Amino acid sequence: MKEEPLIEIKNLKKYFTVKKSIINKENKVIRAVDGVSFYINKGETFGLVGESGCGKSTLGRTITRLYDVTEGEVIFNGTNIADIKKRDMKKFYSKIQTIFQDPYSSLNPYMTVKELIEEPLKLHTNLSKSERENKIDEILKLVGLKKSDKNKFSYEFSGGQCQRIGIARAISTEPEFILCDEPISALDVSIQAQVVNMLEDLQEKLGLTYLFVAHDLSMVRHISDRIGVMYLGKIVEIAESEELYENPLHPYTKGLISSIPIADPIETRKSEIEIIKGDLPSSINIPSGCRFHTRCPYATEKCRQVEPEMKEISDNHQVACHLY
């Protein structure tokens, strides 16, 4: 893997306005992503984990410009695409693709597999009809589908096969970067490993770079080179995959890793489970100081008043916590 950033995120923010209504007497702002900075190297898989509602998917969709940027920079191959208007993003969309969570809702049921894969080829390439036909056959083989499948509709396939079609669409334009937005969470457990292994094979063959958003912490550990832990719109810890799991520093990270089920009941009884108490606060009313202090067993007065900055604790291991 080349240690050269393909994407650099600098102080990225994405806010949504909730207009006043009978319930809300004034306009309020949801700070879904609130000042996030990190980078993803070429050929790397960067995992992103956290509870539902922490802003993981919003961050991914803001990076890929499915959402407009409120503030900050998204530097892709040296170009800040955060400032580019949507109508001028076409040349970048061919190099930045997305695999969505729900394989059924992301595919048009009225289009055949051939039409689904051919659509991005028509938009982003100058291939002739016969060249597109050959390209579709090659892509179907890459994702483990048959040539005969191209004349079928998405509703004729299982969830795992539909996700393979979604992946085929994503790689059709020969992208450099793919947002994998919880691509396995809607699939059967028996199929999840197959899809992840296929993504790894495609990465090696095509030189892809991934941002892998997921809830399954054990799967993220398997596929990721580095992992970012997100809480309430902020990244609170970044480290290499094995380092994060063997030596978690932030109390929130420790709680997440502690919650991973252990198959051995004897080992489960021996393990010390650090339960994360309470609910995730609202993104409209974010706590002062450290955002995790309302649920942290180690919180001090400083945690309640001062927001911690990201610190480099060791090589490639950063954490935002007043305990360090």
Order of alpha helices (4+ residues) and beta strands (2+ residues): beta-beta-beta-alpha-beta-beta-alpha-beta-alpha-alpha-alpha-beta-alpha-beta-alpha-beta-beta-alpha-alpha-alpha-alpha-beta-beta
